[in-house]
């Protein structure tokens, strides 16, 4: 195997992650120096920054006609965000889920997943489909910003300044030029990194005889989700459950509406969607999103054992993809075991959990 392929892929991934980190840090500091509301920063710069790797990879893939990587990256990232990232964060520390996420963001994430599934049934994400998706993120962002104006942002501003190690009142040209330079460097790393990562991923897929969709769903998706993974794990360690959960839900929403929406704008003939993605991978993404409902709404908490369950299912999903892509003889046995034993057992366990939690809640109300 050509070692250059691995080096190209790894360097591209490193550039992508560091470029995104540099971009979000410098843009946030620059926005604070210029007196921009921290909430606006969170809804725009930070949201874009954590999903910047997915966006960079998708635009590059869509531009050169690698539709399977573009679709696989978003779908795979959304699956990884919930099962891998949220699961790992919950194993570290149980996560409380805020009412705001339950009332607005989680239903919107599920709704966006259904919308994507509906749009791809013709086998293509067209320019019009991209406009519909991107319009969704614009409406969501405008609504969130308008709603936030009712809140007092002074404390949040100070918190951002402390976290970013910058004085809000510091508007010196030296600091501004420094942040602009870092922002440009971050963008350059993103562009170069995404280019190399996509080229490396395509070459690896051809070498191993694995479909580009599987490469996008696994290696590329996990690689571009590293910023979300780092953010949620650090937030969990710091007992910041809102950030850990909100980061995952917000990223999934942004990936579907903004990343795929913008990707459709640059794809010469639209983004082709394979039958495998339409009838298996996107439904899995939708099922994973729906699976959060009983866990989030009952008890408003993700327990450690539920996080471990998420991790188990992510491992099972990866095993299935590997067995499928290699035509392994154990695929049928593995599929039957998951379909007729593991999944029913999980549904039964969650049902008992929901029933017991409901009984406890009812007793508390009565007494």
LOLO-488170 format. One line per 5 residues: number of its first residue (from 1); their letters; for each residue y, x, z of N, C-alpha, C. Coordinates in steps of 0.05 Angstrom, whole numbers, plus 5000, padded with zeros to 4 digits. Example, Ala and Ser with C-alpha at 12.3 -4.5 7.8 and 13.67 -1.06 7.14 Angstrom:
% residues 2
1> as> 4886,5264,5156,4910,5246,5156,4934,5264,5156; 4955,5257,5142,4979,5273,5143,5001,5258,5157
//
This chain:
% residues 367
1> xxxxx> 4976,5017,5000,5000,5000,5000,5025,5017,5000; 5045,5010,4984,5070,5025,4983,5085,5022,5009; 5089,5045,5023,5103,5044,5048,5132,5036,5045; 5142,5039,5021,5170,5032,5016,5175,5002,5020; 5154,4986,5014,5156,4957,5018,5161,4950,5047
6> xxxxx> 5145,4962,5064,5148,4957,5093,5175,4967,5103; 5183,4991,5095,5208,5002,5104,5231,4984,5095; 5230,4975,5069,5251,4958,5058,5253,4932,5075; 5230,4920,5081,5230,4895,5096,5241,4899,5124; 5232,4920,5138,5240,4925,5166,5270,4932,5167
11> xxxxx> 5280,4949,5150,5308,4956,5150,5325,4931,5144; 5316,4915,5125,5330,4890,5119,5332,4872,5142; 5310,4870,5158,5309,4853,5181,5328,4864,5203; 5328,4890,5207,5345,4902,5227,5375,4898,5220; 5381,4903,5195,5409,4898,5185,5417,4869,5190
16> xxxxx> 5398,4851,5184,5404,4823,5186,5411,4815,5215; 5394,4824,5234,5398,4817,5262,5424,4830,5274; 5427,4856,5268,5451,4869,5279,5476,4859,5265; 5474,4853,5239,5497,4842,5225,5506,4815,5236; 5487,4798,5243,5493,4772,5255,5506,4775,5282
21> xxxxx> 5495,4793,5298,5505,4798,5325,5534,4809,5323; 5539,4828,5306,5565,4839,5302,5585,4818,5292; 5576,4801,5274,5593,4781,5263,5602,4761,5284; 5583,4750,5299,5590,4730,5319,5607,4741,5341; 5602,4766,5350,5617,4778,5371,5646,4784,5362
26> xxxxx> 5649,4796,5339,5676,4803,5329,5692,4778,5322; 5679,4758,5309,5693,4733,5302,5702,4718,5327; 5685,4717,5348,5692,4704,5372,5715,4717,5386; 5715,4744,5388,5737,4758,5400,5763,4755,5384; 5760,4756,5358,5784,4753,5341,5796,4725,5345
31> xxxxx> 5779,4704,5346,5788,4677,5350,5802,4674,5377; 5791,4686,5398,5804,4685,5424,5831,4699,5424; 5833,4722,5412,5858,4737,5410,5879,4720,5396; 5871,4705,5376,5889,4688,5360,5895,4661,5373; 5882,4657,5397,5888,4632,5412,5873,4608,5403
36> xxxxx> 5851,4611,5388,5835,4588,5379,5818,4578,5402; 5815,4552,5404,5800,4539,5425,5771,4550,5426; 5762,4557,5450,5734,4567,5453,5713,4547,5444; 5719,4521,5447,5699,4502,5439,5696,4502,5408; 5719,4504,5395,5718,4506,5366,5703,4531,5358
41> xxxxx> 5706,4553,5373,5691,4578,5368,5661,4572,5370; 5653,4558,5391,5625,4552,5395,5613,4535,5374; 5629,4515,5365,5619,4496,5345,5619,4508,5316; 5634,4529,5312,5636,4540,5285,5625,4569,5284; 5640,4587,5296,5632,4615,5294,5605,4621,5306
46> xxxxx> 5600,4612,5331,5575,4618,5344,5552,4603,5331; 5556,4578,5323,5536,4563,5310,5528,4576,5283; 5549,4585,5268,5544,4599,5243,5530,4626,5249; 5539,4640,5270,5529,4666,5275,5500,4667,5281; 5490,4648,5298,5462,4649,5305,5444,4640,5282
51> xxxxx> 5455,4625,5263,5440,4617,5239,5448,4633,5215; 5465,4654,5218,5473,4670,5196,5450,4684,5181; 5430,4694,5196,5407,4706,5181,5393,4686,5163; 5388,4661,5173,5375,4641,5157,5393,4635,5132; 5419,4632,5137,5437,4626,5115,5438,4648,5094
56> xxxxx> 5440,4673,5103,5441,4696,5085,5415,4698,5068; 5392,4695,5081,5367,4697,5067,5364,4674,5048; 5372,4650,5056,5369,4626,5038,5386,4628,5014; 5411,4636,5017,5429,4638,4995,5419,4659,4975; 5410,4681,4985,5399,4702,4968,5374,4692,4953
61> xxxxx> 5356,4678,4968,5331,4668,4956,5337,4646,4935; 5355,4628,4942,5362,4606,4923,5375,4617,4898; 5392,4637,4902,5407,4649,4879,5388,4662,4859; 5366,4675,4868,5348,4689,4850,5323,4672,4844; 5324,4647,4853,5302,4628,4845,5277,4629,4862
66> xxxxx> 5278,4642,4886,5255,4643,4904,5256,4619,4923; 5250,4596,4911,5252,4571,4927,5233,4569,4950; 5209,4579,4947,5189,4578,4969,5199,4592,4994; 5212,4615,4990,5222,4630,5013,5245,4615,5026; 5262,4603,5009,5285,4587,5020,5275,4564,5037
71> xxxxx> 5256,4549,5026,5245,4526,5041,5230,4535,5065; 5212,4555,5061,5195,4565,5083,5212,4576,5106; 5234,4589,5099,5251,4601,5120,5262,4580,5138; 5274,4558,5127,5286,4537,5143,5265,4522,5159; 5244,4513,5145,5223,4497,5158,5209,4514,5180
76> xxxxx> 5202,4538,5173,5189,4556,5192,5206,4563,5215; 5232,4567,5210,5251,4573,5232,5253,4550,5251; 5255,4525,5241,5257,4502,5258,5232,4498,5275; 5209,4503,5263,5184,4501,5278,5183,4522,5300; 5191,4547,5293,5191,4569,5312,5211,4564,5334
81> xxxxx> 5234,4553,5327,5255,4548,5347,5245,4531,5370; 5230,4510,5364,5220,4492,5385,5195,4503,5398; 5175,4509,5382,5149,4517,5394,5150,4545,5406; 5161,4564,5392,5161,4592,5401,5184,4597,5420; 5209,4591,5412,5232,4599,5427,5236,4581,5452
86> xxxxx> 5236,4555,5448,5238,4537,5470,5214,4539,5489; 5191,4543,5477,5167,4547,5494,5169,4572,5511; 5177,4594,5499,5180,4619,5515,5201,4617,5536; 5224,4604,5530,5245,4600,5549,5236,4583,5573; 5220,4562,5567,5210,4545,5589,5190,4559,5606
91> xxxxx> 5173,4576,5594,5154,4591,5610,5168,4610,5630; 5191,4621,5622,5206,4638,5639,5218,4623,5663; 5229,4599,5657,5241,4582,5677,5242,4553,5667; 5234,4533,5683,5236,4505,5674,5264,4499,5665; 5267,4483,5643,5292,4477,5631,5301,4448,5635
96> xxxxx> 5323,4444,5648,5335,4417,5649,5349,4410,5623; 5346,4385,5614,5358,4377,5589,5381,4358,5595; 5405,4364,5585,5429,4349,5591,5429,4322,5577; 5444,4303,5588,5446,4276,5576,5459,4277,5549; 5478,4295,5545,5492,4297,5519,5472,4303,5496
101> xxxxx> 5454,4322,5502,5434,4329,5482,5416,4306,5476; 5409,4291,5497,5391,4268,5493,5404,4246,5478; 5429,4241,5483,5443,4219,5470,5451,4224,5441; 5457,4249,5435,5468,4255,5408,5452,4275,5393; 5450,4299,5403,5439,4321,5387,5410,4319,5380
106> xxxxx> 5393,4311,5400,5364,4309,5394,5359,4287,5373; 5370,4262,5376,5367,4242,5356,5377,4251,5328; 5400,4266,5328,5410,4276,5303,5391,4296,5290; 5380,4313,5306,5361,4333,5296,5337,4319,5283; 5326,4298,5296,5304,4283,5286,5312,4268,5261
111> xxxxx> 5336,4256,5261,5346,4242,5238,5350,4260,5214; 5360,4284,5219,5364,4304,5197,5337,4312,5185; 5317,4315,5203,5290,4322,5193,5278,4300,5175; 5282,4275,5184,5273,4252,5167,5288,4252,5140; 5314,4257,5141,5331,4257,5117,5321,4278,5098
116> xxxxx> 5315,4302,5108,5305,4323,5090,5279,4316,5077; 5261,4304,5093,5235,4296,5082,5239,4275,5060; 5257,4257,5064,5262,4236,5044,5273,4248,5018; 5292,4268,5021,5305,4279,4998,5286,4297,4981; 5266,4308,4994,5248,4327,4979,5225,4314,4965
121> xxxxx> 5222,4287,4968,5198,4274,4957,5197,4275,4927; 5220,4281,4914,5219,4284,4885,5214,4313,4877; 5208,4330,4897,5201,4357,4891,5224,4376,4887; 5249,4367,4893,5272,4383,4888,5295,4376,4907; 5309,4397,4917,5334,4393,4931,5356,4398,4911
126> xxxxx> 5368,4377,4900,5387,4380,4879,5415,4386,4890; 5434,4390,4872,5462,4394,4881,5472,4371,4897; 5465,4346,4888,5474,4322,4903,5461,4321,4930; 5435,4328,4932,5422,4329,4958,5436,4349,4976; 5443,4372,4965,5457,4392,4981,5484,4382,4991
131> xxxxx> 5498,4367,4974,5523,4355,4983,5519,4335,5006; 5498,4319,5004,5492,4300,5025,5486,4314,5052; 5470,4336,5050,5463,4351,5074,5487,4364,5086; 5503,4377,5069,5526,4392,5080,5547,4373,5091; 5550,4349,5078,5569,4329,5089,5561,4321,5117
136> xxxxx> 5535,4321,5123,5526,4314,5150,5536,4334,5171; 5534,4360,5165,5543,4380,5184,5574,4379,5187; 5588,4373,5166,5617,4371,5168,5625,4348,5186; 5612,4324,5182,5618,4301,5198,5611,4307,5228; 5588,4319,5232,5580,4325,5260,5600,4344,5273
141> xxxxx> 5609,4365,5259,5627,4385,5270,5654,4372,5276; 5665,4356,5258,5690,4343,5262,5689,4324,5286; 5667,4309,5288,5664,4291,5310,5663,4306,5337; 5648,4328,5337,5645,4343,5362,5672,4355,5370; 5687,4365,5351,5714,4377,5358,5733,4356,5368
146> xxxxx> 5733,4333,5355,5751,4311,5365,5744,4302,5393; 5718,4299,5397,5708,4291,5424,5715,4311,5445; 5714,4337,5438,5719,4358,5457,5748,4359,5466; 5766,4348,5451,5795,4350,5458,5801,4334,5483; 5783,4317,5492,5787,4302,5516,5781,4319,5541
151> xxxxx> 5768,4342,5536,5760,4359,5559,5780,4381,5564; 5779,4391,5588,5797,4414,5596,5783,4440,5589; 5795,4455,5571,5782,4479,5561,5791,4505,5575; 5808,4503,5595,5819,4527,5608,5797,4544,5620; 5779,4531,5635,5758,4546,5648,5739,4558,5628
156> xxxxx> 5734,4542,5607,5716,4552,5586,5728,4576,5572; 5755,4575,5567,5769,4597,5554,5766,4623,5571; 5770,4620,5597,5767,4644,5615,5739,4655,5614; 5719,4636,5614,5691,4644,5613,5685,4660,5588; 5694,4650,5565,5690,4663,5540,5703,4691,5540
161> xxxxx> 5727,4693,5551,5741,4718,5552,5726,4738,5568; 5716,4729,5591,5701,4747,5609,5675,4756,5596; 5661,4737,5583,5635,4743,5571,5639,4762,5547; 5661,4759,5533,5665,4776,5509,5681,4801,5515; 5689,4804,5541,5703,4828,5550,5729,4832,5534
166> xxxxx> 5745,4811,5532,5770,4814,5518,5791,4797,5532; 5815,4806,5532,5837,4791,5544,5848,4771,5523; 5850,4746,5531,5859,4725,5513,5888,4731,5504; 5904,4742,5522,5932,4746,5516,5936,4772,5499; 5915,4787,5495,5918,4812,5481,5918,4807,5451
171> xxxxx> 5942,4810,5439,5945,4805,5411,5954,4830,5396; 5948,4853,5407,5956,4878,5395,5943,4881,5367; 5958,4894,5349,5948,4897,5322,5923,4915,5321; 5922,4935,5339,5899,4953,5340,5873,4937,5345; 5874,4919,5365,5851,4903,5372,5843,4885,5349
176> xxxxx> 5863,4872,5337,5858,4853,5315,5845,4868,5291; 5856,4891,5284,5845,4906,5261,5817,4915,5267; 5812,4923,5292,5785,4932,5300,5765,4909,5296; 5772,4885,5306,5754,4862,5303,5750,4854,5274; 5771,4856,5258,5768,4850,5230,5749,4869,5216
181> xxxxx> 5752,4895,5224,5735,4916,5212,5705,4911,5220; 5701,4904,5246,5674,4898,5255,5662,4873,5241; 5680,4853,5237,5671,4829,5224,5662,4835,5195; 5678,4851,5181,5671,4858,5154,5645,4874,5153; 5642,4892,5172,5617,4908,5174,5593,4889,5179
186> xxxxx> 5597,4869,5196,5575,4850,5201,5567,4835,5176; 5587,4826,5161,5582,4812,5136,5567,4829,5116; 5576,4855,5114,5562,4873,5096,5533,4877,5103; 5528,4881,5129,5501,4884,5139,5484,4859,5133; 5496,4835,5136,5482,4810,5130,5474,4809,5101
191> xxxxx> 5493,4815,5083,5488,4813,5055,5467,4833,5046; 5470,4858,5054,5451,4879,5047,5424,4873,5059; 5424,4866,5085,5399,4861,5099,5383,4838,5087; 5397,4816,5080,5384,4793,5069,5372,4800,5041; 5386,4816,5026,5377,4824,5000,5351,4840,5002
196> xxxxx> 5351,4860,5020,5328,4877,5023,5304,4862,5035; 5310,4844,5055,5289,4829,5068,5275,4810,5048; 5290,4797,5031,5279,4779,5011,5262,4795,4991; 5273,4817,4981,5258,4833,4962,5232,4844,4974; 5234,4853,4999,5210,4862,5013,5190,4840,5018
201> xxxxx> 5199,4816,5025,5181,4794,5030,5167,4786,5004; 5181,4785,4982,5168,4778,4956,5147,4798,4949; 5154,4824,4952,5135,4845,4946,5111,4844,4963; 5115,4839,4989,5092,4837,5008,5074,4814,5001; 5086,4791,4993,5070,4768,4986,5053,4774,4962
206> xxxxx> 5065,4787,4942,5049,4794,4918,5027,4814,4924; 5033,4833,4941,5013,4854,4948,4989,4842,4962; 4994,4825,4982,4972,4813,4997,4960,4788,4984; 4972,4779,4963,4962,4755,4950,4967,4729,4966; 4987,4730,4983,4995,4707,5000,5019,4694,4987
211> xxxxx> 5020,4667,4988,5042,4653,4976,5069,4660,4989; 5090,4658,4974,5117,4663,4984,5124,4643,5005; 5113,4618,5003,5118,4597,5023,5108,4606,5050; 5083,4617,5051,5072,4625,5076,5088,4649,5088; 5096,4668,5071,5113,4690,5080,5139,4679,5092
216> xxxxx> 5151,4660,5078,5176,4648,5088,5172,4633,5114; 5149,4619,5117,5143,4603,5141,5137,4621,5165; 5129,4645,5161,5119,4662,5183,5138,4686,5188; 5134,4707,5172,5149,4732,5177,5179,4728,5175; 5187,4717,5152,5216,4713,5148,5228,4694,5168
221> xxxxx> 5214,4672,5174,5225,4652,5193,5227,4664,5221; 5207,4678,5230,5208,4691,5257,5230,4712,5257; 5232,4728,5236,5253,4749,5235,5281,4738,5236; 5286,4716,5221,5313,4705,5221,5319,4689,5246; 5298,4682,5262,5302,4667,5287,5306,4686,5311
226> xxxxx> 5306,4712,5307,5309,4730,5329,5335,4726,5345; 5358,4720,5332,5382,4715,5348,5379,4691,5367; 5366,4669,5357,5362,4646,5374,5342,4653,5396; 5322,4669,5390,5302,4677,5410,5316,4693,5433; 5332,4712,5425,5346,4729,5445,5365,4712,5462
231> xxxxx> 5380,4694,5449,5399,4677,5463,5386,4659,5483; 5364,4645,5475,5351,4626,5493,5336,4640,5516; 5324,4662,5511,5310,4677,5532,5330,4687,5553; 5352,4699,5543,5372,4709,5562,5384,4686,5578; 5389,4663,5564,5400,4640,5578,5380,4629,5599
236> xxxxx> 5355,4630,5593,5334,4621,5612,5333,4639,5636; 5335,4665,5631,5335,4684,5654,5359,4680,5672; 5381,4672,5660,5406,4668,5675,5408,4639,5686; 5387,4623,5682,5387,4595,5692,5407,4578,5677; 5414,4585,5652,5432,4569,5636,5416,4552,5617
241> xxxxx> 5405,4530,5628,5386,4514,5612,5400,4500,5589; 5425,4492,5593,5440,4478,5571,5442,4496,5547; 5448,4522,5551,5450,4540,5529,5423,4545,5516; 5402,4548,5532,5376,4553,5521,5366,4530,5503; 5369,4506,5513,5360,4482,5498,5380,4476,5475
246> xxxxx> 5406,4476,5482,5426,4469,5462,5425,4488,5438; 5420,4514,5443,5419,4533,5422,5397,4526,5402; 5374,4517,5411,5351,4510,5394,5357,4485,5378; 5366,4464,5392,5372,4439,5378,5394,4442,5358; 5416,4456,5366,5439,4460,5348,5431,4477,5324
251> xxxxx> 5415,4497,5328,5406,4514,5306,5389,4499,5286; 5371,4481,5296,5354,4465,5278,5371,4447,5261; 5391,4434,5274,5409,4416,5259,5424,4432,5238; 5435,4455,5245,5450,4471,5227,5433,4481,5204; 5408,4489,5210,5391,4499,5189,5386,4478,5167
256> xxxxx> 5380,4454,5175,5375,4433,5155,5400,4425,5140; 5421,4419,5154,5445,4408,5141,5462,4429,5127; 5467,4451,5141,5485,4472,5130,5471,4492,5112; 5449,4504,5123,5435,4525,5108,5423,4515,5082; 5408,4493,5084,5396,4482,5059,5417,4469,5041
261> xxxxx> 5437,4457,5054,5459,4445,5038,5474,4466,5021; 5482,4487,5034,5496,4509,5020,5478,4523,5000; 5452,4526,5007,5433,4539,4988,5431,4523,4962; 5431,4496,4965,5429,4480,4941,5453,4483,4922; 5476,4491,4934,5500,4495,4918,5498,4519,4899
266> xxxxx> 5483,4539,4908,5481,4564,4892,5456,4566,4875; 5437,4549,4880,5412,4549,4865,5417,4540,4836; 5411,4556,4816,5418,4548,4788,5406,4522,4780; 5381,4517,4787,5367,4492,4779,5357,4476,4803; 5371,4479,4825,5362,4465,4850,5340,4481,4863
271> xxxxx> 5333,4472,4887,5312,4485,4903,5286,4470,4899; 5267,4481,4886,5241,4468,4882,5225,4468,4908; 5212,4445,4914,5197,4442,4938,5168,4437,4931; 5150,4454,4941,5121,4451,4934,5109,4428,4948; 5086,4418,4938,5072,4396,4951,5062,4404,4978
276> xxxxx> 5055,4429,4982,5046,4438,5008,5068,4435,5029; 5093,4441,5021,5115,4438,5040,5121,4408,5045; 5119,4392,5024,5126,4363,5026,5105,4349,5043; 5080,4354,5039,5059,4339,5053,5047,4352,5077; 5055,4377,5083,5044,4390,5108,5066,4402,5125
281> xxxxx> 5080,4422,5114,5098,4438,5131,5122,4422,5141; 5135,4407,5123,5158,4390,5132,5149,4369,5152; 5126,4355,5147,5116,4336,5167,5110,4350,5194; 5100,4375,5193,5095,4389,5218,5122,4394,5232; 5142,4402,5217,5169,4406,5229,5179,4380,5241
286> xxxxx> 5175,4358,5227,5184,4332,5237,5168,4324,5262; 5141,4328,5261,5124,4322,5284,5132,4338,5309; 5139,4364,5305,5147,4381,5327,5173,4370,5339; 5192,4361,5322,5217,4350,5332,5212,4325,5348; 5194,4307,5338,5188,4283,5352,5173,4288,5378
291> xxxxx> 5158,4310,5379,5143,4317,5403,5161,4323,5427; 5186,4330,5421,5205,4336,5443,5214,4311,5457; 5212,4288,5444,5222,4263,5457,5209,4256,5483; 5182,4254,5485,5171,4247,5511,5176,4268,5532; 5177,4293,5524,5182,4315,5543,5211,4315,5553
296> xxxxx> 5230,4311,5534,5258,4312,5541,5267,4287,5557; 5258,4264,5548,5268,4239,5560,5255,4232,5586; 5230,4240,5590,5217,4234,5616,5220,4257,5635; 5237,4254,5654,5243,4275,5673,5266,4293,5665; 5274,4291,5640,5297,4308,5630,5292,4337,5636
301> xxxxx> 5267,4346,5633,5260,4374,5640,5237,4384,5624; 5238,4409,5616,5215,4422,5603,5202,4440,5623; 5178,4432,5632,5164,4447,5652,5150,4472,5640; 5142,4490,5657,5129,4515,5648,5103,4509,5632; 5087,4490,5641,5062,4484,5627,5068,4472,5600
306> xxxxx> 5090,4457,5598,5097,4446,5572,5106,4468,5553; 5121,4488,5564,5128,4511,5547,5104,4526,5538; 5084,4529,5555,5059,4543,5548,5045,4527,5526; 5046,4500,5528,5034,4483,5508,5048,4487,5481; 5074,4489,5481,5089,4495,5456,5080,4521,5444
311> xxxxx> 5077,4542,5461,5069,4568,5451,5041,4567,5439; 5023,4552,5452,4996,4549,5442,4996,4537,5414; 5011,4515,5411,5012,4502,5385,5025,4519,5363; 5044,4536,5371,5055,4553,5351,5035,4574,5342; 5020,4585,5361,4998,4604,5354,4978,4590,5336
316> xxxxx> 4971,4565,5343,4951,4550,5326,4962,4546,5298; 4988,4540,5296,5000,4536,5269,4999,4561,5253; 5004,4584,5265,5003,4610,5251,4975,4616,5242; 4955,4611,5260,4927,4616,5254,4919,4599,5230; 4927,4573,5230,4921,4555,5208,4932,4566,5181
321> xxxxx> 4957,4575,5182,4970,4585,5157,4955,4610,5147; 4947,4628,5165,4932,4652,5157,4905,4644,5145; 4891,4627,5159,4864,4618,5149,4867,4604,5121; 4888,4588,5118,4892,4574,5093,4899,4593,5071; 4917,4611,5076,4926,4629,5055,4905,4649,5046
326> xxxxx> 4886,4655,5064,4864,4674,5057,4838,4661,5050; 4839,4633,5049,4814,4618,5043,4791,4626,5061; 4797,4629,5086,4776,4637,5105,4756,4615,5110; 4731,4623,5114,4709,4603,5118,4712,4588,5144; 4728,4598,5163,4731,4585,5189,4752,4563,5189
331> xxxxx> 4765,4559,5165,4787,4540,5164,4778,4512,5171; 4756,4503,5160,4746,4475,5165,4740,4471,5194; 4726,4490,5207,4719,4487,5235,4745,4486,5252; 4764,4504,5246,4789,4505,5261,4804,4479,5258; 4806,4469,5234,4820,4444,5229,4808,4420,5243
336> xxxxx> 4781,4418,5242,4767,4397,5256,4771,4398,5286; 4770,4423,5297,4773,4426,5326,4801,4418,5335; 4821,4425,5319,4849,4417,5326,4853,4387,5323; 4842,4376,5301,4847,4348,5295,4832,4329,5313; 4807,4335,5320,4791,4317,5335,4788,4323,5365
341> xxxxx> 4797,4346,5374,4794,4353,5402,4821,4361,5415; 4834,4382,5404,4858,4393,5417,4881,4373,5416; 4887,4363,5393,4910,4344,5391,4906,4319,5407; 4882,4305,5405,4878,4282,5422,4880,4288,5452; 4870,4311,5460,4871,4319,5488,4900,4323,5497
346> xxxxx> 4916,4334,5479,4945,4338,5485,4959,4311,5487; 4953,4293,5469,4966,4266,5470,4958,4252,5496; 4933,4255,5504,4924,4242,5529,4938,4255,5553; 4940,4281,5553,4954,4295,5575,4983,4286,5578; 4997,4286,5555,5025,4278,5555,5028,4249,5563
351> xxxxx> 5009,4232,5555,5011,4203,5562,5008,4200,5592; 4989,4215,5604,4985,4214,5633,5011,4224,5647; 5022,4245,5636,5047,4256,5648,5070,4236,5647; 5073,4223,5624,5094,4203,5621,5090,4180,5640; 5065,4171,5642,5059,4148,5660,5064,4155,5689
356> xxxxx> 5055,4178,5698,5060,4187,5726,5089,4190,5732; 5104,4202,5713,5133,4205,5717,5147,4178,5719; 5138,4160,5702,5150,4133,5702,5145,4119,5728; 5120,4122,5739,5113,4110,5764,5130,4121,5787; 5133,4147,5787,5150,4160,5808,5179,4151,5806
361> xxxxx> 5189,4149,5782,5217,4140,5778,5220,4111,5788; 5200,4094,5782,5201,4066,5790,5201,4064,5821; 5185,4080,5834,5184,4080,5863,5210,4088,5875; 5223,4108,5864,5249,4117,5874,5270,4096,5871; 5269,4081,5849,5288,4059,5845,5284,4037,5865
366> xx> 5259,4030,5870,5252,4008,5889,5260,4015,5918; 5258,4041,5924,5263,4049,5952,5289,4064,5955
//
